[in-house]
């Protein structure tokens, strides 16, 4: 018996050697080549290739210098249900990849079957001396191993690992997307707070103007039309403030949902300190491919599709496997391990495909088509990423100029408002001129605040489009 066991061990060694020497039918993988610009159209600096050390910055939102935003982002990471679902999906992908890895190793099973059974009196070839009821005790080990001569299992493992890596990138995509939503909503909420403060200041001014007009009306200096205009102006400003409060409530509810809290249990702290506008370097580095997880996920799916071509091609070749059995069997008494009670079996199994009505051919065509699809999606993702950077760079440039122009409009409107008020008090103009000047000044102030909010939101978009930040200069820290 011992020589036979040694023979089984020798067979496993030979199979392992064949596995190491086995070929892979998957095409040699090359990451899809996508033509990239020498520089961003909306940025004067050169487009530098990414370096392997470039990585997504985990806390990119800190560039805005707001502690409440930082606290909310940390809460989102802990309590957002969509992020928890994405994490569970990633865990499932990793577990599936581990299942595929098991195919590279021998499968060993043990079985025990103590049975009491009855055989039919009319069982074919039954002997006259055989009992109708008897015991059958069986215990044994079985072993099976696929030497993977054509690389089918190895390509399945490679594809599974790549899909798990893509799932990890999908998790990063979900996390980055949720963080962007939170930052954008927070910027919007802070902008609405500023709008509310502007309107409250205007309400105070309009209230004083209404009182002045009422006094002049009672003194027979102003007309009832002037009084009505002042009342209408005050009511209109109050209505605008109500609208801003309604929008602010919606933003607060959306933020509560993102951080996993019921709106009734959540309140934003109102802060008059403006958010920090990050400085953009003159030449943005082209770290797009390494930092953006959506691009990394698309590339890993191209790799997995390439490996699946090898799996489909391996189906054309004979499938070899080794099996072995070792155990003992008795009729309910005696030593299972005794030499006379032992049984064993050892040998190869070969499955040779002959005719399948074109199934393998169709599977191979499908695998190649899926590779082309994954490569096209990768190309599309890169183009989308570059476009998003260009969009936000252009927005920031245009909004910066708009902010300067709007500030000039605010200054001019404020001067016109002061002159109109002074002239009205002196009786040189009617109240319509005051209303017009005040309305123009309020609109200019609100528009300036809207532009500043849009600039901050475009900064959020740019940071996320770059995968989490940039270096603003040599020796500086990454955003």
C-alpha positions in Angstrom: 0.0 0.0 0.0 2.8 2.4 0.8 4.2 2.4 -2.8 0.8 3.3 -4.1 0.5 6.3 -1.7 4.0 7.4 -2.9 2.6 7.1 -6.5 -0.3 9.3 -5.6 2.1 11.9 -4.2 4.3 11.6 -7.3 1.2 12.2 -9.5 0.4 15.4 -7.6 4.0 16.6 -8.0 3.9 16.0 -11.7 0.5 17.8 -11.9 2.0 20.8 -10.1 4.9 20.9 -12.5 2.5 20.8 -15.4 0.6 23.7 -13.9 3.7 25.8 -13.6 4.6 25.0 -17.2 1.1 25.3 -18.5 0.4 28.0 -21.1 -2.1 30.8 -21.0 -4.3 31.4 -24.0 -5.2 35.0 -23.0 -3.7 37.6 -25.4 -0.8 39.6 -24.0 -2.3 42.5 -22.2 -1.6 46.1 -23.0 -3.5 48.9 -21.4 -5.6 50.7 -24.0 -3.8 53.7 -25.4 -5.7 57.0 -25.3 -4.3 60.1 -26.9 -3.9 62.8 -24.3 -3.4 66.6 -24.8 -0.1 68.2 -24.2 -1.8 70.7 -22.0 -5.3 71.5 -20.7 -7.1 73.9 -23.1 -8.3 76.0 -20.2 -4.9 76.0 -18.5 -1.8 77.7 -19.8 0.6 75.2 -18.2 1.9 71.9 -19.7 0.1 68.6 -19.2 2.6 66.6 -17.1 2.4 62.7 -17.1 1.2 61.1 -13.9 3.7 59.5 -11.6 3.1 56.2 -9.7 3.3 58.0 -6.4 0.3 60.2 -7.2 -2.6 59.1 -5.1 -6.1 60.2 -4.3 -6.1 62.6 -1.3 -8.4 61.2 1.4 -9.4 64.5 2.9 -9.3 66.8 -0.1 -12.2 69.0 1.2 -9.8 70.5 3.9 -8.6 72.8 1.2 -11.7 75.0 1.9 -10.6 75.5 5.6 -14.0 74.7 7.3 -14.1 72.6 10.4 -17.8 71.9 10.1 -17.4 70.6 6.5 -14.6 68.3 7.8 -16.9 67.0 10.6 -19.7 66.4 8.1 -17.4 64.5 5.8 -16.2 62.3 8.6 -19.8 61.6 9.6 -20.7 60.7 6.0 -17.9 58.1 5.9 -19.3 56.5 9.0 -23.0 56.6 8.5 -24.0 57.0 4.8 -26.1 54.0 3.8 -25.2 54.2 0.1 -21.5 54.0 1.0 -22.2 51.0 3.3 -23.9 49.3 0.3 -20.9 50.0 -1.9 -18.6 48.6 0.7 -20.7 45.4 1.0 -20.5 45.1 -2.8 -16.7 45.3 -2.7 -16.6 42.7 0.1 -18.6 40.4 -2.1 -16.3 40.9 -5.0 -13.3 40.1 -2.9 -15.0 36.9 -1.6 -15.8 35.8 -5.1 -12.1 36.3 -6.1 -11.1 34.1 -3.2 -13.5 31.4 -4.4 -11.7 31.5 -7.8 -8.3 31.2 -6.1 -9.4 27.9 -4.5 -9.4 26.3 -8.0 -5.6 26.5 -8.1 -5.3 24.0 -5.3 -6.3 20.3 -4.8 -9.7 19.8 -3.3 -9.8 17.2 -0.5 -12.9 15.9 1.1 -13.7 13.4 3.8 -16.9 11.4 4.2 -18.3 9.0 6.8 -21.4 6.9 6.0 -22.5 4.5 8.8 -25.6 2.9 7.1 -28.1 0.2 7.9 -29.9 -0.8 4.7 -32.0 -3.5 3.1 -31.6 -4.8 -0.4 -34.4 -6.0 -2.7 -35.1 -9.7 -2.7 -35.1 -9.5 -6.5 -32.0 -7.5 -6.9 -30.2 -8.7 -10.0 -27.2 -11.0 -9.4 -28.0 -11.2 -5.7 -26.4 -14.3 -4.1 -28.5 -16.8 -2.1 -26.4 -16.3 1.0 -26.6 -12.5 1.0 -28.7 -11.0 3.9 -31.6 -8.8 3.2 -30.7 -6.3 6.0 -27.1 -5.5 6.7 -24.8 -2.7 7.9 -22.5 -0.8 5.7 -19.9 1.5 7.3 -17.8 3.6 5.0 -15.2 6.2 5.7 -12.8 7.8 3.2 -11.0 10.7 1.6 -11.3 11.9 -1.9 -8.9 14.2 -3.8 -9.4 16.1 -7.1 -7.0 18.4 -8.8 -7.1 20.3 -12.2 -3.5 20.8 -13.5 -4.8 23.8 -15.6 -2.7 23.0 -18.6 -4.3 25.7 -20.7 -4.5 28.5 -18.1 -8.2 28.4 -17.8 -8.3 28.6 -14.0 -5.4 31.0 -13.8 -7.1 33.4 -16.2 -10.3 33.1 -14.2 -8.3 34.0 -11.1 -6.7 36.9 -12.9 -10.1 38.2 -14.1 -11.6 37.8 -10.6 -8.7 39.7 -9.0 -9.1 42.4 -11.6 -12.8 42.6 -11.0 -12.2 42.8 -7.2 -9.7 45.7 -7.8 -12.3 47.4 -10.0 -14.8 47.0 -7.3 -12.4 48.6 -4.8 -12.2 51.5 -7.3 -16.0 51.6 -7.6 -16.1 52.0 -3.8 -13.7 54.9 -4.1 -15.9 56.4 -6.9 -19.0 56.1 -4.7 -17.1 57.6 -1.8 -15.7 60.5 -3.9 -19.1 61.2 -5.5 -20.9 61.3 -2.1 -18.2 63.6 -0.7 -18.6 65.9 -3.7 -22.3 66.0 -3.2 -21.8 66.9 0.4 -19.3 69.6 -0.3 -21.4 71.1 -3.1 -24.5 71.1 -0.9 -22.5 72.6 2.0 -21.2 75.4 -0.2 -24.7 76.0 -1.4 -26.0 76.2 2.2 -23.3 78.6 3.2 -24.1 80.7 0.1 -27.8 80.8 1.1 -26.8 81.9 4.6 -24.9 84.8 3.0 -27.9 85.6 0.9 -30.1 85.6 4.0 -27.7 88.0 5.7 -27.8 90.4 2.7 -31.6 90.3 2.6 -31.9 90.9 6.4 -29.6 93.9 6.1 -31.8 95.2 3.2 -34.9 94.6 5.2 -33.5 96.8 8.0 -32.7 99.5 5.4 -36.1 99.2 3.8 -37.8 99.4 7.2 -36.1 102.6 7.9 -36.9 103.9 4.4 -40.5 103.0 5.0 -40.6 104.9 8.3 -39.0 107.9 6.6 -41.6 107.8 3.8 -44.4 107.4 6.3 -43.2 110.4 8.3 -43.0 112.5 5.1 -46.4 111.3 4.0 -47.9 112.2 7.3 -46.1 115.6 7.0 -47.8 116.1 3.5 -44.3 115.9 1.9 -44.5 112.5 0.3 -47.4 111.1 -1.7 -49.4 108.0 -0.9 -47.8 106.4 -4.0 -44.4 106.8 -2.4 -45.7 105.2 0.8 -47.2 102.3 -1.2 -43.9 101.8 -3.1 -41.9 101.6 0.2 -44.4 99.1 1.6 -44.2 97.0 -1.6 -40.4 97.0 -1.6 -40.3 95.9 2.0 -42.8 93.0 1.4 -40.9 91.9 -1.8 -37.6 91.7 0.2 -39.4 89.7 2.9 -40.7 87.3 0.3 -37.2 86.9 -1.1 -35.9 86.1 2.3 -38.7 83.5 2.8 -37.6 81.9 -0.5 -34.0 81.7 0.6 -35.0 80.1 3.9 -37.0 77.5 2.0 -34.0 76.7 -0.2 -31.7 76.6 2.8 -34.1 74.1 4.5 -33.9 71.8 1.4 -30.1 71.9 1.4 -30.0 71.1 5.1 -32.3 68.1 4.6 -30.2 66.8 1.8 -27.0 67.1 3.9 -28.8 65.3 6.7 -29.6 62.4 4.3 -26.0 62.2 3.2 -24.6 62.0 6.7 -27.2 59.4 7.7 -29.2 61.5 10.0 -33.0 62.3 10.1 -33.7 65.9 9.1 -35.5 66.4 12.4 -32.3 65.6 14.3 -29.9 67.7 12.2 -29.1 71.4 12.2 -26.3 73.2 10.4 -24.3 75.7 12.4 -24.5 79.1 10.6 -21.1 80.7 10.2 -20.6 84.2 8.8 -16.9 83.5 8.0 -16.7 82.9 4.2 -15.2 79.7 2.9 -11.7 79.7 1.7 -11.3 79.9 -2.1 -8.4 77.5 -3.0 -5.6 78.8 -5.1 -5.1 77.0 -8.4 -1.5 76.5 -9.6 -0.5 77.9 -13.0 0.2 74.4 -14.4 -2.0 71.6 -13.2 -0.3 68.1 -13.3 -1.8 65.4 -15.4 -2.4 63.0 -12.5 -5.8 62.1 -13.9 -5.2 58.5 -14.8 -3.6 57.5 -11.4 -5.8 59.5 -9.1 -9.3 59.1 -10.6 -10.8 55.8 -9.4 -13.3 55.6 -12.2 -10.5 55.4 -14.7 -8.6 52.9 -12.7 -11.8 50.7 -12.5 -12.3 51.0 -16.2 -8.7 49.8 -16.9 -9.1 46.8 -14.5 -12.2 45.8 -16.3 -10.3 45.8 -19.6 -7.7 43.5 -18.0 -10.4 41.2 -16.8 -12.1 41.0 -20.2 -8.7 40.2 -21.7 -8.2 37.3 -19.3 -11.7 36.0 -20.1 -10.6 35.6 -23.7 -8.1 33.1 -22.4 -10.8 31.3 -20.5 -13.0 31.1 -23.6 -10.1 29.8 -25.7 -9.2 27.1 -23.2 -12.6 25.5 -23.6 -11.4 24.3 -27.0 -8.8 22.0 -25.5 -9.1 18.7 -23.5 -9.8 19.2 -19.8 -7.5 17.1 -17.6 -8.0 16.4 -13.9 -6.6 14.0 -11.4 -8.7 12.1 -8.9 -7.9 9.9 -5.9 -9.9 7.9 -3.4 -8.7 6.3 -0.2 -10.9 4.8 2.6 -12.3 1.7 4.3 -15.6 -0.2 4.3 -17.0 -2.9 6.5 -20.4 -4.6 7.2 -20.8 -3.0 10.6 -18.0 -4.7 12.4 -14.2 -4.8 12.1 -11.5 -2.2 11.8 -12.0 0.2 8.9 -8.3 0.7 8.6 -7.5 -2.9 8.3 -5.8 -3.8 5.1 -8.6 -6.1 4.0 -11.2 -3.3 4.4 -9.4 -0.6 2.5 -10.3 0.7 -0.9 -8.5 3.2 -3.1 -8.6 4.6 -6.6 -6.2 6.9 -8.6 -6.3 8.1 -12.1 -6.7 10.9 -14.6 -10.0 12.1 -16.1 -10.0 13.6 -19.6 -12.9 15.5 -21.0 -12.5 16.1 -24.8 -14.9 18.5 -26.5 -16.1 17.1 -29.8 -19.4 18.8 -30.8 -21.3 21.6 -29.1 -23.2 23.2 -32.0 -21.0 26.3 -32.0 -21.2 27.1 -28.3 -17.5 27.5 -27.7 -17.1 29.6 -30.8 -19.9 31.9 -29.7 -18.3 32.2 -26.2 -15.0 33.2 -27.7 -16.6 35.8 -29.9 -18.5 37.1 -26.9 -15.4 37.4 -24.8 -13.6 39.3 -27.6 -16.6 41.6 -28.0 -16.7 42.3 -24.2 -13.0 43.2 -24.4 -13.7 45.7 -27.1 -16.6 47.1 -25.1 -14.4 47.5 -22.0 -11.7 49.2 -24.0 -14.2 51.6 -25.5 -15.6 52.4 -22.1 -12.1 53.0 -20.8 -11.5 55.4 -23.6 -14.8 57.2 -22.9 -14.0 57.5 -19.2 -10.6 59.1 -19.9 -12.2 61.6 -22.4 -14.9 62.4 -19.8 -12.3 63.0 -17.1 -10.3 65.4 -19.3 -13.6 67.2 -20.2 -14.6 67.6 -16.6 -11.2 69.2 -15.8 -11.5 71.5 -18.7 -15.1 72.4 -17.8 -14.2 73.4 -14.2 -11.0 75.2 -15.2 -13.0 77.3 -17.7 -15.8 77.9 -15.2 -13.3 79.1 -12.6 -11.6 81.4 -15.0 -14.8 82.9 -16.3 -16.4 83.2 -12.8 -13.3 84.9 -11.4 -13.6 87.6 -14.1 -17.4 87.8 -13.5 -16.8 88.3 -9.8 -14.5 91.2 -10.5 -17.0 92.8 -12.9 -19.9 92.1 -10.4 -18.0 93.7 -7.6 -17.7 96.8 -9.7 -21.4 96.7 -10.3 -22.0 96.4 -6.5 -19.8 99.4 -5.8 -21.6 101.5 -8.4 -25.1 100.4 -7.3 -24.2 101.2 -3.7 -23.1 104.7 -4.6 -26.3 105.3 -6.7 -28.4 104.1 -3.7 -26.7 106.6 -1.4 -27.2 109.4 -3.8 -30.8 108.6 -4.5 -31.6 108.4 -0.8 -29.9 111.7 -0.1 -31.6 113.4 -3.0 -35.0 112.0 -1.8 -34.5 113.3 1.7 -33.6 116.7 0.1 -36.8 116.5 -2.0 -34.9 116.5 -5.3 -36.2 113.2 -6.6 -39.3 111.1 -6.0 -39.3 107.8 -4.2 -39.3 105.7 -7.4 -35.7 106.7 -7.9 -34.9 105.4 -4.4 -36.7 102.1 -4.9 -35.0 101.6 -8.2 -31.5 102.3 -6.8 -32.1 100.1 -3.7 -33.5 97.2 -5.8 -30.5 97.4 -8.2 -28.1 97.4 -5.2 -29.8 94.4 -3.6 -29.8 92.5 -6.9 -26.1 93.3 -7.5 -25.1 92.1 -4.0 -27.1 88.9 -4.3 -25.6 88.2 -7.8 -22.1 88.7 -6.4 -22.8 86.2 -3.7 -24.2 83.7 -6.2 -21.0 84.1 -8.3 -18.8 83.5 -5.3 -20.9 80.4 -4.4 -20.5 79.1 -8.0 -16.8 79.7 -7.9 -16.5 77.5 -4.7 -18.7 74.8 -6.3 -16.5 74.9 -9.4 -13.5 74.5 -7.2 -15.1 71.4 -5.6 -15.7 70.1 -9.1 -12.1 70.7 -10.2 -10.6 69.0 -7.1 -12.8 66.0 -7.6 -12.2 65.9 -11.4 -8.5 65.7 -10.7 -9.1 62.8 -8.4 -8.7 64.6 -5.1 -6.3 67.6 -5.5 -3.0 68.8 -6.8 0.4 70.2 -5.7 0.4 73.9 -5.7 4.2 74.1 -6.0 7.4 72.4 -5.1 7.7 71.7 -1.5 4.0 72.3 -0.9 1.6 69.8 0.4 -1.0 68.1 -1.7 -4.5 69.4 -1.5 
